[in-house]
Amino acid sequence: MISLVKKLGAWGAVLPLLGYCAIALGLPIWAILWDGLHLTNPQNTSETTGSLTLANLTTSWHGIYLKGLETSLRLSLFTAIISALVGLFAAYAIAQSKGRYFKQAVLTASGVLANFGGIPLAFCFIATIGTGGVFLSWIQSVWPSFALDTFSGVAVVYPYFLIPLMVLTTLPALDGLREQWKEASANLGGTSWQYWRHIGGPLLFPAALGGFVLCFGSSFAAYATAKALTDGTVPLVTTQIASILSGNVIAGENDLGMALAFNTVIVCGVMMAVYLPLRKRSAKWLES
């Protein structure tokens, strides 16, 4: 066994990881695609027609399901832009801080808050704002259409776990910016704008764009928070999948739910295909 590992070299070291990915990611994706391309017999959900069909995928691209996909993409883009901008400036302020313990505290808090989505986050907003009360009346005095069970309500809640995620993603890149680079630019007569335009900006751009992509993917894949806030009143692809698979829409339409799930896999796959090269490029100069 040891000799076999030596012959395989670097591939031998990553074989366990590749095997895990094949089982934990490959098989579920294959199952989703297989079910999404088959029609199940409504009288017996354990039987399939045995022939491939694009009917489920075609249905998932029309009507209310297309509306759900468009709303999810619009919500993800909107919240990712806000979270990326706020998170980037927050990470820059943290990076400029001289307090080591302050940075550690913020990083710890960001790690916790980045995973504070789902039911707990929705409950905090429902308990704070709710469907009535003084606090909601204050908000509606300047934003009359605001409510937690609307698109705007979900868009306000999502950045609470996306901004900490952006901070965690971009702070290492900001810490990697050498103070000597800024001093060298100033000694050569460069202004602060020229430094960020020609040096700091291009070096930070891959990490910032990667953080934006990661926020977009996290927002697109989020389910529990939107479900608890809206209970399906806002058409999102994740809540539509849950409704179909649970039989709340039409019984025996699990294959359509799998087709919708496959659409989300494609979107998340595109996001990761964009994020990984950016992350690799950012890490390359940080390690140099």
C-alpha positions as CSV (number, residue, x, y, z in Angstrom):
1,M,0.0,0.0,0.0
2,I,2.8,2.4,0.9
3,S,4.6,1.6,-2.3
4,L,1.4,2.2,-4.3
5,V,1.0,5.6,-2.6
6,K,4.6,6.5,-3.5
7,K,4.0,5.6,-7.1
8,L,0.9,7.7,-7.3
9,G,2.8,10.7,-5.8
10,A,0.7,13.8,-5.3
11,W,-2.4,12.1,-6.7
12,G,-2.1,9.5,-3.9
13,A,-2.4,12.2,-1.3
14,V,-5.6,13.7,-2.8
15,L,-7.3,10.4,-3.7
16,P,-9.3,10.2,-0.3
17,L,-10.5,13.8,-0.9
18,L,-11.5,13.0,-4.5
19,G,-13.3,9.9,-3.4
20,Y,-15.2,11.9,-0.8
21,C,-16.1,14.5,-3.3
22,A,-17.3,11.8,-5.7
23,I,-19.6,10.3,-3.1
24,A,-20.8,13.4,-1.3
25,L,-21.1,15.7,-4.4
26,G,-21.0,13.6,-7.5
27,L,-23.6,11.0,-6.6
28,P,-26.2,13.5,-5.4
29,I,-25.8,15.6,-8.6
30,W,-26.1,12.5,-10.7
31,A,-29.2,11.5,-8.9
32,I,-30.7,15.0,-9.4
33,L,-29.9,15.0,-13.1
34,W,-31.2,11.4,-13.5
35,D,-34.5,12.1,-11.8
36,G,-34.9,15.4,-13.6
37,L,-34.6,13.8,-17.0
38,H,-37.2,11.1,-16.3
39,L,-40.9,11.1,-15.8
40,T,-42.2,9.3,-12.7
41,N,-45.4,7.2,-12.9
42,P,-47.9,9.2,-10.7
43,Q,-49.5,5.9,-9.7
44,N,-46.2,4.4,-8.6
45,T,-43.4,6.8,-7.7
46,S,-40.9,4.0,-7.6
47,E,-41.3,3.4,-11.3
48,T,-39.9,5.6,-14.1
49,T,-40.8,5.6,-17.8
50,G,-37.4,4.3,-18.7
51,S,-36.9,7.0,-21.4
52,L,-35.2,10.3,-21.2
53,T,-37.2,13.5,-21.5
54,L,-36.6,17.2,-21.3
55,A,-40.1,18.0,-20.2
56,N,-39.1,18.6,-16.6
57,L,-36.3,21.0,-17.5
58,T,-38.5,22.7,-20.1
59,T,-41.2,23.3,-17.5
60,S,-38.7,24.6,-15.0
61,W,-37.8,27.4,-17.5
62,H,-41.3,28.7,-17.9
63,G,-44.1,30.2,-15.9
64,I,-43.9,30.6,-12.2
65,Y,-40.7,28.6,-12.0
66,L,-38.9,30.9,-14.4
67,K,-40.3,33.8,-12.2
68,G,-38.8,32.1,-9.1
69,L,-35.4,31.7,-10.8
70,E,-35.4,35.3,-12.0
71,T,-36.4,36.6,-8.5
72,S,-33.7,34.5,-6.9
73,L,-31.1,35.8,-9.3
74,R,-32.3,39.4,-8.8
75,L,-32.3,39.1,-5.0
76,S,-28.8,37.5,-5.0
77,L,-27.4,40.2,-7.3
78,F,-28.9,43.0,-5.2
79,T,-27.8,41.6,-1.8
80,A,-24.4,40.6,-3.1
81,I,-23.6,44.1,-4.4
82,I,-24.7,45.7,-1.1
83,S,-22.8,43.2,1.0
84,A,-19.7,43.3,-1.2
85,L,-19.4,47.1,-0.9
86,V,-20.2,47.4,2.8
87,G,-18.0,44.3,3.6
88,L,-15.1,45.6,1.6
89,F,-15.1,49.0,3.3
90,A,-15.5,47.3,6.7
91,A,-12.7,44.9,6.0
92,Y,-10.4,47.9,5.0
93,A,-11.3,49.7,8.2
94,I,-10.4,46.5,10.2
95,A,-7.2,46.0,8.3
96,Q,-6.1,49.6,9.1
97,S,-6.7,49.1,12.8
98,K,-3.6,48.6,15.0
99,G,-5.4,46.6,17.6
100,R,-4.5,42.9,17.3
101,Y,-7.1,41.8,19.8
102,F,-9.7,43.9,18.0
103,K,-9.0,42.2,14.7
104,Q,-9.2,38.8,16.4
105,A,-12.5,39.7,18.0
106,V,-14.0,41.0,14.7
107,L,-12.8,37.9,12.8
108,T,-14.3,35.6,15.4
109,A,-17.6,37.5,15.3
110,S,-17.6,37.5,11.5
111,G,-17.1,33.7,11.5
112,V,-20.1,33.3,13.8
113,L,-22.3,35.8,12.0
114,A,-21.5,34.4,8.5
115,N,-23.1,31.2,9.7
116,F,-26.0,32.8,11.5
117,G,-28.5,32.5,8.7
118,G,-31.6,30.4,8.6
119,I,-34.3,30.2,11.2
120,P,-32.4,32.0,14.1
121,L,-31.8,35.1,11.9
122,A,-35.4,35.2,10.7
123,F,-36.6,34.9,14.3
124,C,-34.5,37.8,15.4
125,F,-36.0,40.0,12.7
126,I,-39.5,38.8,13.3
127,A,-39.1,39.4,17.1
128,T,-37.6,42.8,16.5
129,I,-39.8,44.2,13.7
130,G,-42.7,41.7,13.3
131,T,-45.8,42.6,11.4
132,G,-46.8,45.6,13.5
133,G,-45.5,47.8,16.3
134,V,-43.7,51.0,16.8
135,F,-40.4,50.0,15.1
136,L,-42.1,48.8,11.9
137,S,-44.2,52.1,11.8
138,W,-40.9,54.1,12.0
139,I,-39.5,52.1,9.0
140,Q,-42.8,52.5,7.0
141,S,-42.8,56.2,7.7
142,V,-39.8,56.5,5.3
143,W,-40.3,53.2,3.4
144,P,-44.1,52.7,3.1
145,S,-43.9,49.4,1.2
146,F,-41.5,47.7,3.6
147,A,-42.5,44.4,5.2
148,L,-40.5,41.3,6.2
149,D,-42.6,39.0,4.0
150,T,-41.8,40.9,0.8
151,F,-38.8,41.1,-1.5
152,S,-37.5,44.2,0.2
153,G,-37.8,42.5,3.6
154,V,-35.7,39.6,2.5
155,A,-33.2,41.9,0.9
156,V,-32.7,43.7,4.2
157,V,-32.2,40.5,6.2
158,Y,-29.7,38.7,3.9
159,P,-26.8,41.1,4.2
160,Y,-26.6,40.4,8.0
161,F,-24.9,37.1,7.2
162,L,-23.4,38.1,3.8
163,I,-21.4,41.1,5.0
164,P,-19.4,39.1,7.6
165,L,-18.8,36.5,4.8
166,M,-17.4,39.3,2.6
167,V,-15.2,40.5,5.5
168,L,-13.7,37.0,6.0
169,T,-13.1,36.7,2.3
170,T,-11.3,40.1,1.7
171,L,-9.5,40.8,5.0
172,P,-6.6,38.4,4.2
173,A,-6.1,40.2,0.9
174,L,-6.2,43.6,2.6
175,D,-3.7,42.4,5.2
176,G,-1.4,41.3,2.3
177,L,-1.1,44.8,0.9
178,R,2.4,45.9,1.9
179,E,2.8,49.4,3.4
180,Q,6.1,49.6,1.5
181,W,4.2,49.6,-1.8
182,K,2.3,52.7,-0.7
183,E,5.4,54.4,0.5
184,A,7.3,53.6,-2.7
185,S,4.4,55.0,-4.8
186,A,4.4,58.2,-2.7
187,N,8.2,58.5,-3.0
188,L,7.8,58.3,-6.8
189,G,5.3,61.2,-6.7
190,G,2.2,59.0,-6.9
191,T,-1.1,60.2,-5.3
192,S,-3.3,58.0,-3.1
193,W,-5.7,57.6,-6.1
194,Q,-2.9,56.6,-8.4
195,Y,-1.8,54.0,-5.8
196,W,-5.2,52.4,-5.7
197,R,-5.7,52.8,-9.4
198,H,-2.4,51.1,-10.5
199,I,-1.2,49.0,-7.5
200,G,-3.7,48.4,-4.7
201,G,-6.8,48.1,-6.8
202,P,-5.6,45.5,-9.3
203,L,-4.1,43.4,-6.5
204,L,-7.3,43.6,-4.4
205,F,-9.7,43.2,-7.3
206,P,-9.5,39.3,-7.6
207,A,-10.3,38.9,-3.9
208,A,-13.1,41.5,-3.9
209,L,-14.7,40.0,-7.0
210,G,-14.3,36.5,-5.5
211,G,-16.0,37.7,-2.3
212,F,-18.8,39.1,-4.4
213,V,-19.3,35.8,-6.2
214,L,-19.3,33.9,-2.9
215,C,-21.9,36.3,-1.5
216,F,-24.0,35.8,-4.7
217,G,-23.9,32.0,-4.4
218,S,-24.7,32.0,-0.7
219,S,-27.7,34.3,-1.2
220,F,-28.9,32.2,-4.1
221,A,-28.7,29.0,-2.2
222,A,-30.2,30.3,1.0
223,Y,-33.6,28.7,1.9
224,A,-34.5,28.6,5.6
225,T,-34.3,32.4,6.2
226,A,-36.6,33.2,3.2
227,K,-38.9,30.4,4.1
228,A,-39.3,31.6,7.7
229,L,-39.8,35.2,6.6
230,T,-42.1,34.8,3.6
231,D,-43.6,31.3,3.8
232,G,-43.6,31.2,0.0
233,T,-45.1,34.7,-0.7
234,V,-41.9,35.7,-2.5
235,P,-41.2,33.3,-5.4
236,L,-37.7,31.9,-4.9
237,V,-36.4,28.8,-6.5
238,T,-35.3,27.2,-3.2
239,T,-38.7,27.6,-1.6
240,Q,-40.3,26.3,-4.8
241,I,-38.2,23.2,-4.7
242,A,-39.2,22.5,-1.1
243,S,-42.9,23.0,-1.9
244,I,-42.7,20.6,-4.8
245,L,-40.8,17.9,-3.0
246,S,-43.1,18.1,0.0
247,G,-46.1,17.7,-2.2
248,N,-47.6,21.1,-1.3
249,V,-48.1,22.0,-5.0
250,I,-48.9,18.9,-7.0
251,A,-48.4,15.4,-5.7
252,G,-46.0,13.2,-7.7
253,E,-44.1,16.1,-9.2
254,N,-40.8,15.2,-7.6
255,D,-39.0,15.0,-11.0
256,L,-39.9,18.7,-11.6
257,G,-38.4,19.6,-8.2
258,M,-35.2,17.7,-9.2
259,A,-35.1,19.7,-12.5
260,L,-35.3,22.9,-10.5
261,A,-32.6,21.7,-8.2
262,F,-30.4,20.9,-11.2
263,N,-30.9,24.6,-12.3
264,T,-29.5,25.7,-9.0
265,V,-26.6,23.3,-9.3
266,I,-25.7,24.9,-12.6
267,V,-25.9,28.4,-11.2
268,C,-23.8,27.5,-8.2
269,G,-21.3,25.6,-10.4
270,V,-20.9,28.7,-12.6
271,M,-20.3,30.8,-9.4
272,M,-17.6,28.4,-8.2
273,A,-16.0,28.2,-11.6
274,V,-15.6,32.0,-11.4
275,Y,-14.6,32.1,-7.8
276,L,-11.8,29.5,-7.7
277,P,-9.6,31.0,-10.4
278,L,-10.0,34.4,-8.7
279,R,-9.2,32.9,-5.3
280,K,-6.1,31.2,-6.7
281,R,-4.9,34.4,-8.4
282,S,-5.3,36.4,-5.2
283,A,-3.5,33.8,-3.0
284,K,-0.6,33.7,-5.5
285,W,0.6,37.2,-4.9
286,L,-0.3,37.1,-1.2
287,E,2.1,34.2,-0.7
288,S,4.8,35.9,-2.7
